[in-house]
Amino acid sequence: MPSTGTLLTASELVAAYSSGELSPVEATRLALEAIEERDGEYNAYTLVDPEVALDHARASEERWREGNPIGWLDGVPASIKDVFLTQGWPTLRGSVCIDRDQQWDADSPVTARMRENGLVLLGKTTTPELAWKAVTDSPLDGITRNPWNPALTPGGSSGGSAVAVAAGMGELSVGTDGGGSVRIPASFCGIVGFKPTAGRVPMYPPSPFGQLPHAGPLARSVDDVALLLDVLATPDHRDPSALPPPIGTYREAVRRDVRGLRAAFSPAFGYVDVDPEVAQAVVSVVAMLDEAGLVVEEADPGFADPIEAFDVLRSAGAAKLLDTFPEGSAERIDQGLRAVWEQGRTYSARDYLDAMAEQAALGIHMGEFHTRYDVLLTPTVPIQPFEVGHDVPAGSGLRDWPQWTPFTYPFNLTQQPAITVPAGFTSRGLPVGLQIVGPRHSDDLVLAVARLVEEVQPWPTGRPAGPPR
């Protein structure tokens, strides 16, 4: 792994600003150098704006010099997925069908909160077209690659964000997760990725996929995720489903003592085939949690695979969105997305309502489950990263991406908070993720359990920014 980039966590970076050891301008220049040096191979960024980034870094440096930073992450280099509106930058969502030459004069809530808290926006990260799948390639931006092995996928749809953070091209990023799209790439890239409770991070414009997609932070430590969630979890009047401000701060709640709490460990949900090396890494870290004082019991949540309801909701949403695209778009979009579009058009209002009823029933079921267990532990993804250029592993016989990520999308249906943290490596040196799921509104609890994982299983050097050498 090249030497440029700080490879510090955001928390370490802010401590360096406070002590005068490093400045926001220096950190931003290092991040930009890392992008220049590495992104030609990884393709994590669709847009980088060094001039704007350095202007913001200079303003942050002046605030630190005067002792008046405007937030806990003032001056930290960060990126945002190219699905969030960003004033002055186009939001093309991986599509050649969106007009670049239009007015881009609004910030999404995510972008606005990051600016207000002094983060230095380096640019926008890659996504599959309209964030529709769990790998990251698009007609607009091409293929994004995993920094642990560039022949393999980083996952998606927030793959650019995960790669940027894992490869040291900025300390923080924000992605979206409509079926695992923060957690999958975070797991494949060896970092932390959090899907908060639905509504915890306001979204605008409204998603045609309803409340399946959540916005969430990606970082190299749980502390950093908590700090960024404090920035993002501020209500915005443009999202009528946004939750009220949290009581207290996540940066404090993450240090909550969770020893003695009850955790269910479901290694396979009773119906998932899990790669043996993935299973072993997860079992190992779960045993460490039990030894550390989290009371772990093997127990499945006891639901049937909700993939059919998920497919109805996501494909109906895709059809609604794509029906607004210009004539001729069907021939220009990702052809896998085109198939989802066409499938979505076949569903009736009753099909959609039936799927929503199944979604509600699953949420109630998991609410009951969490009266017995504080959190649920699972593998994040049951497979290892596979070759780029494919939506499913070559030769697997699978039809579509949700079939290889059955641990993630159920919790978009239930709107529960879920985080992935590094659990270990396979024999090929590829990261494995542990998923922690809590009841709705227990974002603080999920973060605290995730931090315990970091304590019992420290990631090599504490900085998962590249393959072991």
ROMI-43767 format. One record per residue (C-alpha): x, y, z; residue number from 1. Coordinates in Angstrom, 3 decimals, always signed. Example, Ala and Ser with C-alpha at 12.3 -4.5 7.8 and 13.67 -1.06 7.14 Angstrom:
// ROMI-43767
       c1       c2       c3 resi
  +12.300   -4.500   +7.800    1
  +13.670   -1.060   +7.140    2
END
This chain:
// ROMI-43767
       c1       c2       c3 resi
   +0.000   +0.000   +0.000    1
   +1.483   +3.404   -0.967    2
   +2.582   +5.717   +1.806    3
   +0.528   +8.833   +1.047    4
   -2.618   +9.576   +3.021    5
   -2.700   +9.886   +6.772    6
   -4.239   +6.440   +7.449    7
   -5.425   +7.989  +10.711    8
   -8.924   +7.671  +12.028    9
  -10.914  +10.891  +12.068   10
  -10.665  +10.967  +15.861   11
   -6.866  +10.722  +15.665   12
   -6.808  +13.408  +12.997   13
   -8.823  +15.842  +15.118   14
   -6.510  +15.180  +18.076   15
   -3.576  +16.056  +15.799   16
   -5.286  +19.298  +14.790   17
   -5.850  +20.181  +18.423   18
   -2.211  +19.568  +19.359   19
   -0.873  +21.346  +16.285   20
   +0.851  +18.188  +15.066   21
   -1.085  +18.307  +11.803   22
   -3.315  +20.862  +10.078   23
   -6.497  +20.430   +8.018   24
   -4.638  +21.716   +4.965   25
   -1.875  +19.138   +5.400   26
   -4.409  +16.338   +5.926   27
   -6.412  +17.411   +2.893   28
   -3.323  +17.540   +0.711   29
   -2.365  +14.044   +1.862   30
   -5.847  +12.774   +1.021   31
   -5.727  +14.404   -2.412   32
   -2.277  +12.892   -3.021   33
   -3.647   +9.477   -2.071   34
   -6.525   +9.916   -4.540   35
   -4.094  +10.959   -7.272   36
   -1.848   +7.978   -6.569   37
   -4.415   +5.213   -5.995   38
   -7.730   +6.022   -7.571   39
   -6.590   +5.288  -11.091   40
   -6.566   +1.639  -10.018   41
   -9.510   +1.591   -7.607   42
  -11.957   +4.056   -9.243   43
  -13.642   +5.135   -6.013   44
  -14.306   +8.750   -7.018   45
  -16.501  +10.040   -9.817   46
  -15.647  +13.674   -8.968   47
  -12.752  +15.259   -7.055   48
  -12.523  +19.029   -6.510   49
   -9.090  +19.872   -5.044   50
   -9.609  +23.636   -5.239   51
  -12.835  +23.625   -3.242   52
  -11.459  +21.067   -0.771   53
   -8.341  +23.121   -0.074   54
  -10.380  +26.318   +0.305   55
  -12.500  +24.628   +2.962   56
   -9.404  +23.155   +4.596   57
   -7.817  +26.610   +4.868   58
  -10.952  +27.974   +6.513   59
  -10.897  +25.061   +8.968   60
   -7.207  +25.609   +9.686   61
   -7.929  +29.219  +10.603   62
  -10.715  +28.143  +12.962   63
   -8.394  +25.657  +14.693   64
   -5.680  +28.325  +14.936   65
   -8.154  +30.630  +16.679   66
   -9.413  +27.823  +18.938   67
  -12.928  +27.892  +17.456   68
  -13.615  +24.700  +15.494   69
  -17.275  +24.500  +14.485   70
  -17.716  +20.797  +15.118   71
  -16.115  +17.616  +16.401   72
  -15.022  +16.770  +12.843   73
  -13.993  +20.222  +11.642   74
  -11.360  +19.860   +8.927   75
  -11.639  +16.074   +8.445   76
  -11.389  +15.049   +4.761   77
  -14.519  +13.191   +3.695   78
  -16.484  +12.105   +0.651   79
  -20.138  +11.537   -0.194   80
  -21.791   +9.012   -2.466   81
  -22.953  +10.430   -5.784   82
  -26.624  +10.078   -4.911   83
  -26.699  +13.034   -2.495   84
  -27.511  +16.453   -3.922   85
  -24.481  +18.731   -3.606   86
  -24.578  +22.414   -4.445   87
  -22.137  +23.198   -7.236   88
  -21.443  +19.549   -8.121   89
  -23.564  +17.311  -10.388   90
  -25.402  +14.331   -8.887   91
  -25.471  +11.805  -11.722   92
  -26.056   +8.591   -9.721   93
  -23.926   +6.521  -12.080   94
  -26.230   +7.187  -15.023   95
  -25.523   +8.528  -18.494   96
  -29.217   +9.457  -18.730   97
  -29.050  +12.320  -16.205   98
  -28.226  +15.735  -17.626   99
  -24.954  +16.982  -16.159  100
  -25.552  +20.500  -17.535  101
  -28.360  +21.648  -15.250  102
  -28.553  +23.756  -12.131  103
  -27.137  +21.983   -9.106  104
  -28.122  +24.514   -6.478  105
  -29.311  +22.436   -3.510  106
  -27.643  +20.391   -0.794  107
  -29.202  +17.214   +0.540  108
  -29.559  +17.102   +4.346  109
  -26.428  +14.931   +4.527  110
  -24.348  +17.384   +2.511  111
  -25.685  +20.399   +4.398  112
  -24.898  +18.910   +7.821  113
  -21.368  +17.979   +6.768  114
  -20.683  +21.493   +5.512  115
  -22.182  +23.092   +8.639  116
  -19.864  +21.021  +10.823  117
  -16.722  +21.923   +8.919  118
  -15.928  +18.631   +7.186  119
  -13.779  +19.025   +4.080  120
  -15.606  +17.502   +1.110  121
  -13.059  +16.010   -1.300  122
  -15.576  +14.864   -3.894  123
  -18.242  +12.303   -4.732  124
  -17.884   +8.539   -4.823  125
  -18.992   +5.975   -7.350  126
  -22.235   +4.019   -7.282  127
  -23.932   +1.535   -9.587  128
  -26.622   +3.226  -11.641  129
  -29.293   +4.596   -9.278  130
  -27.632   +2.553   -6.495  131
  -29.613   -0.456   -7.654  132
  -27.265   -3.358   -6.866  133
  -24.690   -4.689   -4.410  134
  -21.605   -4.314   -6.603  135
  -20.216   -1.026   -7.909  136
  -20.025   -0.594  -11.660  137
  -22.043   +1.662  -13.913  138
  -22.413   +2.808  -17.530  139
  -21.122   +6.226  -16.429  140
  -18.147   +5.424  -14.208  141
  -17.069   +1.879  -15.060  142
  -15.833   -0.621  -12.482  143
  -14.811   +0.159   -8.898  144
  -12.306   -2.278   -7.393  145
  -11.524   -3.657   -3.951  146
   -8.290   -2.256   -2.433  147
   -7.519   -5.610   -0.807  148
   -7.483   -7.222   -4.263  149
   -8.328   -5.060   -7.288  150
   -9.505   -8.088   -9.258  151
  -12.413   -8.381   -6.824  152
  -15.520   -6.313   -6.172  153
  -15.731   -4.015   -3.161  154
  -19.464   -4.673   -3.034  155
  -22.036   -1.925   -3.365  156
  -23.915   +0.123   -3.849  157
  -21.781   +2.419   -1.649  158
  -18.659   +0.757   -3.003  159
  -16.881   +3.973   -3.904  160
  -17.345   +5.288   -0.385  161
  -16.048   +2.079   +1.203  162
  -13.002   +1.958   -1.062  163
  -12.191   +5.626   -0.462  164
  -12.146   +5.098   +3.304  165
  -10.392   +1.710   +3.250  166
   -7.657   +2.945   +0.920  167
   -6.908   +6.115   +2.881  168
   -8.460   +8.466   +0.312  169
  -10.302  +10.443   +2.992  170
  -11.127   +9.478   +6.561  171
  -14.931   +9.413   +6.324  172
  -17.735   +8.909   +3.829  173
  -21.526   +8.717   +3.749  174
  -23.441   +6.194   +1.673  175
  -26.947   +4.865   +1.311  176
  -28.210   +1.435   +2.263  177
  -31.388   +0.105   +0.618  178
  -30.660   -3.599   +1.077  179
  -27.167   -3.679   +2.538  180
  -25.487   -1.025   +0.414  181
  -23.417   +0.448   +3.277  182
  -22.824   -2.799   +5.147  183
  -21.872   -5.023   +2.193  184
  -19.002   -2.877   +0.866  185
  -17.841   -2.008   +4.364  186
  -17.587   -5.740   +5.084  187
  -15.814   -6.518   +1.797  188
  -13.381   -3.606   +2.339  189
  -12.598   -4.207   +6.019  190
  -14.089   -1.054   +7.553  191
  -17.079   -0.045   +9.692  192
  -20.404   +0.759   +8.024  193
  -23.619   +1.673   +9.837  194
  -27.230   +1.689   +8.672  195
  -29.062   +3.635  +11.394  196
  -32.746   +3.347  +12.238  197
  -34.919   +4.597   +9.374  198
  -35.363   +8.354   +9.719  199
  -32.353   +8.865  +11.961  200
  -30.494  +10.539   +9.072  201
  -32.896  +12.731   +7.052  202
  -33.134  +12.073   +3.309  203
  -34.100  +14.432   +0.492  204
  -35.379  +14.158   -2.211  205
  -37.791  +11.412   -1.132  206
  -36.788   +7.978   -2.378  207
  -39.109   +6.073   -4.741  208
  -38.052   +3.034   -2.724  209
  -39.885   +4.382   +0.334  210
  -38.069   +3.759   +3.602  211
  -35.914   +0.893   +2.344  212
  -32.905   +3.213   +1.829  213
  -31.169   +4.710   +4.849  214
  -28.192   +7.065   +4.800  215
  -25.261   +6.015   +6.942  216
  -21.590   +6.652   +7.767  217
  -18.531   +4.633   +6.787  218
  -15.239   +4.955   +8.665  219
  -12.188   +3.085   +9.944  220
  -13.401   +2.983  +13.563  221
  -16.645   +2.790  +15.507  222
  -15.800   +6.029  +17.324  223
  -15.606   +7.796  +13.967  224
  -18.955   +6.407  +12.890  225
  -20.484   +7.699  +16.124  226
  -18.965  +11.143  +15.614  227
  -20.250  +11.353  +12.049  228
  -23.703  +10.148  +13.093  229
  -23.846  +13.035  +15.584  230
  -23.335  +15.342  +12.607  231
  -25.911  +13.648  +10.389  232
  -28.691  +12.930  +12.904  233
  -30.209  +16.405  +12.818  234
  -33.827  +16.753  +11.629  235
  -34.476  +18.433   +8.296  236
  -37.869  +19.866   +7.376  237
  -37.636  +18.326   +3.906  238
  -37.945  +14.800   +5.332  239
  -41.335  +14.376   +7.055  240
  -40.292  +10.924   +8.330  241
  -37.139  +12.188  +10.055  242
  -36.822  +11.317  +13.732  243
  -36.418  +13.951  +16.454  244
  -32.886  +14.712  +17.650  245
  -31.350  +11.918  +19.720  246
  -31.121  +12.299  +23.472  247
  -27.442  +12.772  +24.266  248
  -24.666  +12.148  +21.776  249
  -23.481   +9.037  +20.019  250
  -19.861   +9.932  +20.730  251
  -20.688   +9.422  +24.427  252
  -23.159   +6.553  +24.032  253
  -20.632   +4.456  +22.117  254
  -18.718   +3.985  +25.387  255
  -21.697   +2.448  +27.169  256
  -20.884   -0.763  +29.048  257
  -22.744   -3.592  +27.299  258
  -21.371   -6.485  +29.307  259
  -24.211   -8.538  +30.738  260
  -26.583   -7.760  +27.873  261
  -28.105  -10.653  +25.942  262
  -27.101  -11.313  +22.346  263
  -28.529  -13.869  +19.952  264
  -26.038  -15.314  +17.488  265
  -27.560  -16.640  +14.279  266
  -24.810  -18.124  +12.107  267
  -27.090  -18.870   +9.140  268
  -30.719  -17.794   +9.881  269
  -31.534  -21.485   +9.496  270
  -31.512  -21.256   +5.682  271
  -28.322  -19.539   +4.450  272
  -25.242  -21.313   +3.047  273
  -22.223  -19.570   +4.555  274
  -18.661  -19.830   +3.263  275
  -16.750  -21.909   +5.855  276
  -13.977  -19.311   +6.242  277
  -16.505  -16.523   +6.736  278
  -18.324  -18.659   +9.278  279
  -15.116  -19.426  +11.181  280
  -14.065  -15.778  +11.416  281
  -17.489  -14.780  +12.722  282
  -17.724  -17.654  +15.207  283
  -14.298  -16.732  +16.544  284
  -15.130  -13.092  +17.253  285
  -18.535  -14.012  +18.715  286
  -16.775  -16.329  +21.167  287
  -14.510  -13.438  +22.163  288
  -17.567  -11.264  +22.825  289
  -19.045  -13.976  +25.042  290
  -15.793  -14.254  +26.981  291
  -15.716  -10.467  +27.357  292
  -19.091  -10.457  +29.116  293
  -21.743  -10.147  +26.419  294
  -24.115  -13.045  +27.131  295
  -24.312  -14.839  +23.778  296
  -26.799  -17.584  +22.930  297
  -27.152  -19.230  +19.541  298
  -30.671  -18.493  +18.314  299
  -32.195  -17.830  +14.902  300
  -34.668  -14.952  +14.571  301
  -37.145  -17.443  +13.138  302
  -38.439  -15.848   +9.959  303
  -38.633  -17.188   +6.422  304
  -36.547  -15.482   +3.760  305
  -38.427  -12.224   +2.891  306
  -36.768  -11.905   -0.524  307
  -40.031  -11.872   -2.486  308
  -41.444   -8.906   -0.562  309
  -38.113   -7.119   -0.864  310
  -38.024   -7.725   -4.625  311
  -41.524   -6.301   -5.077  312
  -40.729   -3.123   -3.146  313
  -37.365   -2.464   -4.778  314
  -38.460   -3.234   -8.346  315
  -41.681   -1.245   -8.031  316
  -39.612   +1.690   -6.777  317
  -37.188   +1.317   -9.679  318
  -40.068   +1.308  -12.157  319
  -41.538   +4.469  -10.640  320
  -38.201   +6.258  -10.876  321
  -37.196   +5.055  -14.333  322
  -40.592   +5.877  -15.813  323
  -39.571   +9.527  -15.351  324
  -36.378   +9.103  -17.420  325
  -36.081  +10.466  -20.975  326
  -37.339   +8.407  -23.901  327
  -34.690   +5.963  -25.085  328
  -33.192   +5.445  -21.626  329
  -33.997   +1.725  -21.625  330
  -31.230   +1.089  -24.164  331
  -28.676   +3.223  -22.289  332
  -29.048   +2.055  -18.685  333
  -27.453   -0.931  -16.964  334
  -29.300   -3.856  -18.496  335
  -29.699   -5.565  -15.145  336
  -31.454   -2.425  -13.932  337
  -33.599   -2.505  -17.059  338
  -34.772   -6.011  -16.113  339
  -35.707   -4.765  -12.630  340
  -37.564   -1.830  -14.227  341
  -39.552   -4.161  -16.466  342
  -40.300   -6.514  -13.585  343
  -41.508   -3.635  -11.433  344
  -44.019   -2.623  -14.079  345
  -45.728   -6.017  -13.800  346
  -46.768   -5.593  -10.160  347
  -50.225   -4.441   -9.171  348
  -51.198   -2.167   -6.312  349
  -52.313   -5.284   -4.449  350
  -48.895   -6.903   -4.948  351
  -47.298   -3.796   -3.470  352
  -49.673   -3.696   -0.497  353
  -49.121   -7.398   +0.147  354
  -45.372   -6.778   +0.247  355
  -45.881   -3.888   +2.651  356
  -47.999   -6.130   +4.870  357
  -45.212   -8.717   +4.930  358
  -42.758   -5.942   +5.735  359
  -44.890   -4.840   +8.691  360
  -45.285   -8.409   +9.937  361
  -41.520   -8.915   +9.817  362
  -40.995   -5.728  +11.809  363
  -43.434   -6.894  +14.467  364
  -41.752  -10.310  +14.574  365
  -38.340   -8.753  +15.135  366
  -39.761   -6.409  +17.757  367
  -40.922   -9.468  +19.681  368
  -37.547  -11.151  +19.170  369
  -35.811   -8.188  +20.768  370
  -37.890   -8.498  +23.925  371
  -35.699  -11.565  +24.553  372
  -32.398  -10.425  +23.072  373
  -30.817   -6.993  +23.148  374
  -28.957   -7.502  +19.869  375
  -28.660  -10.027  +17.069  376
  -25.248  -11.092  +15.710  377
  -24.804  -12.542  +12.196  378
  -22.247  -12.658   +9.429  379
  -22.603   -9.503   +7.347  380
  -22.222  -11.294   +4.012  381
  -22.100  -15.105   +3.688  382
  -19.535  -15.108   +0.875  383
  -16.110  -13.667   +0.128  384
  -15.602  -10.844   -2.401  385
  -15.815  -12.155   -5.968  386
  -14.520  -11.130   -9.374  387
  -15.388   -7.656  -10.650  388
  -17.683   -7.294  -13.640  389
  -20.338   -9.653  -12.295  390
  -23.520   -8.944  -10.324  391
  -23.368  -12.421   -8.765  392
  -20.392  -14.769   -8.292  393
  -19.474  -16.380  -11.605  394
  -20.707  -19.977  -11.818  395
  -22.938  -19.624   -8.745  396
  -26.193  -20.076  -10.656  397
  -27.679  -17.139   -8.751  398
  -30.081  -14.840  -10.596  399
  -29.759  -11.530   -8.737  400
  -27.665   -9.878   -6.032  401
  -30.097  -10.199   -3.071  402
  -29.610  -13.946   -3.259  403
  -25.981  -13.644   -2.094  404
  -26.621  -11.106   +0.683  405
  -29.488  -12.583   +2.705  406
  -28.272  -11.203   +6.051  407
  -28.667   -7.545   +5.136  408
  -31.926   -6.724   +3.317  409
  -34.303   -8.084   +5.984  410
  -33.280   -5.197   +8.237  411
  -34.077   -2.611   +5.593  412
  -37.586   -4.054   +5.612  413
  -37.753   -3.840   +9.409  414
  -36.012   -0.414   +9.510  415
  -33.710   -1.567  +12.324  416
  -30.207   -0.230  +12.975  417
  -27.480   -2.586  +11.756  418
  -23.709   -2.181  +11.659  419
  -20.839   -4.198  +10.221  420
  -17.445   -4.319  +11.912  421
  -14.308   -6.211  +10.857  422
  -14.256   -9.747  +12.252  423
  -11.106  -11.196  +10.713  424
   -9.592  -12.452   +7.474  425
   -9.985  -15.418   +5.170  426
   -6.985  -17.494   +4.118  427
   -6.769  -15.276   +1.013  428
   -6.298  -12.204   +3.216  429
   -9.791  -10.860   +2.529  430
  -11.826   -9.105   +5.236  431
  -14.868  -10.654   +6.897  432
  -17.587   -8.615   +8.614  433
  -19.719   -9.227  +11.693  434
  -23.200   -7.676  +11.594  435
  -24.835   -6.354  +14.784  436
  -28.570   -5.622  +14.659  437
  -30.628   -3.910  +17.347  438
  -34.289   -3.028  +17.830  439
  -35.526   +0.143  +16.176  440
  -34.177   +3.335  +17.801  441
  -31.334   +1.473  +19.563  442
  -28.585   +3.054  +17.448  443
  -26.597   +3.847  +20.592  444
  -26.702   +0.225  +21.757  445
  -25.615   -1.127  +18.383  446
  -22.666   +1.267  +18.314  447
  -21.636   +0.301  +21.845  448
  -21.641   -3.420  +21.038  449
  -19.657   -2.680  +17.876  450
  -17.060   -0.856  +19.948  451
  -16.736   -3.894  +22.197  452
  -15.883   -5.909  +19.088  453
  -13.014   -3.484  +18.416  454
  -11.789   -3.965  +21.968  455
  -11.753   -7.771  +21.870  456
  -10.600   -8.073  +18.251  457
   -8.414   -5.088  +17.323  458
   -7.952   -4.764  +13.581  459
   -4.315   -5.097  +12.481  460
   -2.543   -1.806  +13.317  461
   -5.987   -0.343  +14.079  462
   -6.049   +1.041  +10.523  463
   -7.622   -1.301   +7.982  464
   -6.384   +0.698   +5.003  465
   -5.005   -1.984   +2.743  466
   -4.070   -5.618   +2.340  467
   -1.632   -7.147   +4.798  468
   +1.948   -7.169   +3.534  469
END
